[in-house]
Amino acid sequence: MPDFHWMTVGHVSQAAESAIKAAGGTVVHLVRDSPSLVIVALPYRRITEGFRDLYIGGREEIFIKVLSFGLHLAWSSEVDRRDHVGQISVDRTVLRTVEELSF
């Protein structure tokens, strides 16, 4: 049975929502109006005590990988990607699949 990493974001793309749900995660739209608020549960596996197959890292964009569930996501600001996502109001952030990013 997987563990879950819970996070709050402003928006989730349709592709990311589909990928999360297909992996056994949860996406709950608490508020759909502006400001939007979405709770996300990403499944991951605990390998040993203190180790898991969930990787979260980055600066302006936060990249999230869950190898055992095939999730590759990016959490970023909808406004300005130069700002660290942790310094942006949550309703102005978006969670996407890495494939949706335009480099």
TORDO-298183 format. One record per residue (C-alpha): residue number from 0; residue in three letters; y, z, x. Coordinates in Angstrom, 1 decimal, decimal comma, always signed. Example, Ala and Ser with C-alpha at 12.3 -4.5 7.8 and 13.67 -1.06 7.14 Angstrom:
BEGIN
<pt 0; 'ALA'; <-4,5; +7,8; +12,3>>
<pt 1; 'SER'; <-1,1; +7,1; +13,7>>
//
This chain:
BEGIN
<pt 0; 'MET'; <+0,0; +0,0; +0,0>>
<pt 1; 'PRO'; <+3,4; -0,9; +1,5>>
<pt 2; 'ASP'; <+6,3; +1,4; +2,1>>
<pt 3; 'PHE'; <+9,8; +0,2; +1,0>>
<pt 4; 'HIS'; <+13,2; +0,0; +2,7>>
<pt 5; 'TRP'; <+15,9; +0,4; +0,0>>
<pt 6; 'MET'; <+19,3; -1,1; +0,4>>
<pt 7; 'THR'; <+22,3; -1,9; -1,8>>
<pt 8; 'VAL'; <+24,1; -5,3; -1,7>>
<pt 9; 'GLY'; <+26,7; -7,1; -3,7>>
<pt 10; 'HIS'; <+24,7; -10,3; -4,4>>
<pt 11; 'VAL'; <+21,3; -11,7; -3,8>>
<pt 12; 'SER'; <+20,7; -15,4; -3,6>>
<pt 13; 'GLN'; <+18,1; -16,8; -6,0>>
<pt 14; 'ALA'; <+15,9; -17,9; -3,0>>
<pt 15; 'ALA'; <+16,1; -14,4; -1,5>>
<pt 16; 'GLU'; <+15,3; -12,7; -4,8>>
<pt 17; 'SER'; <+12,3; -15,0; -5,3>>
<pt 18; 'ALA'; <+11,0; -14,3; -1,8>>
<pt 19; 'ILE'; <+11,5; -10,5; -2,1>>
<pt 20; 'LYS'; <+9,7; -10,5; -5,5>>
<pt 21; 'ALA'; <+6,9; -12,7; -4,2>>
<pt 22; 'ALA'; <+6,3; -10,3; -1,3>>
<pt 23; 'GLY'; <+6,0; -7,4; -3,8>>
<pt 24; 'GLY'; <+9,5; -6,1; -3,4>>
<pt 25; 'THR'; <+12,0; -5,2; -6,1>>
<pt 26; 'VAL'; <+15,5; -6,5; -7,0>>
<pt 27; 'VAL'; <+17,5; -4,6; -9,6>>
<pt 28; 'HIS'; <+20,9; -5,9; -10,8>>
<pt 29; 'LEU'; <+22,7; -2,7; -11,7>>
<pt 30; 'VAL'; <+26,0; -4,4; -12,4>>
<pt 31; 'ARG'; <+26,3; -8,2; -12,8>>
<pt 32; 'ASP'; <+30,0; -8,3; -13,4>>
<pt 33; 'SER'; <+32,6; -7,9; -10,7>>
<pt 34; 'PRO'; <+32,1; -5,8; -8,7>>
<pt 35; 'SER'; <+28,5; -6,7; -8,5>>
<pt 36; 'LEU'; <+25,9; -4,2; -7,4>>
<pt 37; 'VAL'; <+22,2; -4,9; -6,6>>
<pt 38; 'ILE'; <+19,5; -2,5; -5,4>>
<pt 39; 'VAL'; <+16,8; -4,1; -3,3>>
<pt 40; 'ALA'; <+13,4; -2,7; -2,1>>
<pt 41; 'LEU'; <+11,9; -4,6; +0,8>>
<pt 42; 'PRO'; <+8,2; -4,0; +1,3>>
<pt 43; 'TYR'; <+7,0; -3,3; +4,9>>
<pt 44; 'ARG'; <+3,9; -1,9; +6,5>>
<pt 45; 'ARG'; <+3,8; +1,3; +8,6>>
<pt 46; 'ILE'; <+1,9; +0,4; +11,8>>
<pt 47; 'THR'; <+1,7; +4,0; +13,2>>
<pt 48; 'GLU'; <+3,8; +7,0; +12,9>>
<pt 49; 'GLY'; <+7,3; +6,0; +13,9>>
<pt 50; 'PHE'; <+6,5; +2,2; +14,0>>
<pt 51; 'ARG'; <+6,8; -0,3; +11,2>>
<pt 52; 'ASP'; <+6,9; -4,1; +10,9>>
<pt 53; 'LEU'; <+10,4; -4,1; +9,6>>
<pt 54; 'TYR'; <+13,1; -5,3; +12,0>>
<pt 55; 'ILE'; <+16,8; -4,9; +11,2>>
<pt 56; 'GLY'; <+19,5; -5,9; +13,7>>
<pt 57; 'GLY'; <+22,6; -7,8; +14,3>>
<pt 58; 'ARG'; <+26,3; -7,4; +14,3>>
<pt 59; 'GLU'; <+28,4; -9,6; +12,0>>
<pt 60; 'GLU'; <+25,3; -10,6; +10,1>>
<pt 61; 'ILE'; <+22,4; -8,2; +9,8>>
<pt 62; 'PHE'; <+19,0; -10,0; +10,2>>
<pt 63; 'ILE'; <+16,0; -8,5; +8,5>>
<pt 64; 'LYS'; <+12,4; -9,6; +9,3>>
<pt 65; 'VAL'; <+9,3; -8,2; +7,7>>
<pt 66; 'LEU'; <+6,5; -10,2; +9,5>>
<pt 67; 'SER'; <+3,6; -8,9; +7,4>>
<pt 68; 'PHE'; <+5,3; -10,1; +4,2>>
<pt 69; 'GLY'; <+6,9; -13,2; +5,6>>
<pt 70; 'LEU'; <+10,5; -12,1; +4,8>>
<pt 71; 'HIS'; <+13,3; -13,5; +6,9>>
<pt 72; 'LEU'; <+16,7; -12,4; +5,4>>
<pt 73; 'ALA'; <+20,3; -12,2; +6,4>>
<pt 74; 'TRP'; <+22,8; -9,8; +5,0>>
<pt 75; 'SER'; <+26,4; -10,7; +5,5>>
<pt 76; 'SER'; <+30,0; -10,6; +4,2>>
<pt 77; 'GLU'; <+30,9; -13,2; +1,6>>
<pt 78; 'VAL'; <+34,5; -13,0; +2,9>>
<pt 79; 'ASP'; <+34,6; -13,2; +6,6>>
<pt 80; 'ARG'; <+31,5; -13,3; +8,8>>
<pt 81; 'ARG'; <+33,4; -12,0; +11,8>>
<pt 82; 'ASP'; <+33,6; -8,5; +10,2>>
<pt 83; 'HIS'; <+30,7; -6,2; +10,6>>
<pt 84; 'VAL'; <+28,8; -6,1; +7,2>>
<pt 85; 'GLY'; <+28,9; -2,3; +7,4>>
<pt 86; 'GLN'; <+32,7; -2,4; +7,2>>
<pt 87; 'ILE'; <+32,8; -4,6; +4,1>>
<pt 88; 'SER'; <+32,8; -3,2; +0,5>>
<pt 89; 'VAL'; <+29,2; -3,6; -0,7>>
<pt 90; 'ASP'; <+30,2; -5,8; -3,7>>
<pt 91; 'ARG'; <+31,5; -8,4; -1,2>>
<pt 92; 'THR'; <+28,2; -8,7; +0,6>>
<pt 93; 'VAL'; <+25,3; -11,1; +0,0>>
<pt 94; 'LEU'; <+21,6; -11,2; +1,0>>
<pt 95; 'ARG'; <+20,1; -14,6; +1,6>>
<pt 96; 'THR'; <+17,1; -16,2; +3,2>>
<pt 97; 'VAL'; <+17,6; -17,3; +6,8>>
<pt 98; 'GLU'; <+16,9; -20,8; +5,7>>
<pt 99; 'GLU'; <+20,0; -20,8; +3,5>>
<pt 100; 'LEU'; <+22,4; -20,0; +6,4>>
<pt 101; 'SER'; <+24,6; -22,7; +7,7>>
<pt 102; 'PHE'; <+25,0; -22,4; +11,4>>
//
